[in-house]
Amino acid sequence: MEKLALYGGPKTKITPFGSGKRYGQEELDQLREALEQNTLFYAHGKKTARFLNKFKKMYGSPCAVAASSGTAAIHTALAALDVGPGDEVITSAVTDMGSVIGILFQNAVPVFADIDPHTYNMTAESIEERITPQTKVIEVVHLAGNPADMNAVLEVSQKHGIPVVEDCAQSYLSLYRGKLAGTFGEFGCFSLNDFKHISAGDAGMLITNDEHLAWKAQMFTDKGYDRTKQAHNPPFLAANYRMNELEAAVAIAQLDRLPWIVSRRREYGNRLTEGISGLPGITPHKITPGGESSFWFYMLRVDEKKLGAARDLFADAVGAEGIPCTKGYIARPLYLSELFQKKTIYPNFNWPEDFPQYAHSVTYPQGLCPAAENVLKTAVTFRLNEFFTEQDIEDMIRAIRKVVTGLFPKNR
Ligand SMILES: Cc1ncc(COP(=O)(O)O)c(C=O)c1O
């Protein structure tokens, strides 16, 4: 048995990971055309409209609305669904803050659902437990490219008559029972920040089947302007969440790359699962039954008892083999962050207790979502990249296997 790199043995990964250029001539051509329009305003140029049309076609969705970020897209979806002061929005305890910002800006209350211990998506059971008469929206997060169990979520949504917003920031072209994540709920929301499958630097978008909701969303992203009319008479408070023509130009070219990006990641993620399955103390990233992930990241879990070693030691040992990985994902479930614990969300305001609209007293104690807390203490995250080579994935598998067997001899 080879000595672990952590203890001075040879590293598993001796060649650099595959890398590549995300942006090329196609993006440059689009940008040039955008600049030659002599306007970068979405309602005067053609790029934003073209991007939305392409996206609609790809998703088979009748309506799409551009936004300035994924956070903006989610905020817009909630606003279009009339989320307002005192309403509750159920979302995941394990997600990016961008899932929650829009809820708070609408003066609504985030209610955190617990997650499945191995798919890491919020469960329908936990969602249902948290429904109250104040629940206005169920905001499902498809984490890491893995679609949530939408049949179960929709059953809860239909039973209680509560609309669903899907946060697909990490889940382009993810499939659930053959249908694209983002097409199940009232809105699907996407991000084009620089870390996502596709990037325009920053930007976002929403899809919906409902023309009226699309109109409201459009108004909300553009200060309440209806650009088809002359007079400006905003019907409700709205933000400026506009996409500009430069972002749209890059996004058009990026969309053409998306199927390839997802197919590479899907192949690599599934191969990784195959390669590390059956190892004692390691549970691969479980894909929701009936789902196909687009693997924005790959998160396995360590059973410290079965492995006979701590998660941190395992991650250090894999890192020493030349395979970068992170302990956990976000540092803690969102409700345990300072914002909620120290009630610093709004200045000089004891939120939500001092909120007259708010019918319940919501608390965010440790233990609120036990699975979420446990997952973040025992998971290890690997970034996947479409530019990786098959050799890179085989090296990742070899490193993990080597660490499991080498670091913890009783597992051999
Ligand atoms: C799950 C999730 N939701 C929302 C967002 C927000 O997207 P953006 O950064 O474009 O505002 C992100 C981005 O990291 C995300 O990962």
The ligand as a MOL file (V3000), in Angstrom:
LIG
                    3D

  0  0  0     0  0            999 V3000
M  V30 BEGIN CTAB
M  V30 COUNTS 16 16 0 0 0
M  V30 BEGIN ATOM
M  V30 1 C -28.4120 28.5280 -5.2010 0
M  V30 2 C -28.1310 29.9520 -5.5480 0
M  V30 3 N -29.1430 30.8400 -5.5430 0
M  V30 4 C -28.9590 32.1240 -5.8600 0
M  V30 5 C -27.7190 32.6090 -6.2030 0
M  V30 6 C -27.5660 34.0480 -6.5170 0
M  V30 7 O -27.0660 34.2740 -7.7910 0
M  V30 8 P -26.2590 35.6320 -8.1140 0
M  V30 9 O -24.8990 35.4870 -7.5200 0
M  V30 10 O -26.2440 35.7050 -9.5970 0
M  V30 11 O -27.0140 36.7590 -7.5090 0
M  V30 12 C -26.6310 31.7200 -6.2350 0
M  V30 13 C -25.2920 32.2220 -6.5780 0
M  V30 14 O -24.2860 31.8870 -6.0270 0
M  V30 15 C -26.8430 30.3730 -5.8900 0
M  V30 16 O -25.8390 29.4990 -5.9110 0
M  V30 END ATOM
M  V30 BEGIN BOND
M  V30 1 1 1 2
M  V30 2 1 2 3
M  V30 3 2 2 15
M  V30 4 2 3 4
M  V30 5 1 4 5
M  V30 6 1 5 6
M  V30 7 2 5 12
M  V30 8 1 6 7
M  V30 9 1 7 8
M  V30 10 2 8 9
M  V30 11 1 8 10
M  V30 12 1 8 11
M  V30 13 1 12 13
M  V30 14 1 12 15
M  V30 15 2 13 14
M  V30 16 1 15 16
M  V30 END BOND
M  V30 END CTAB
M  END
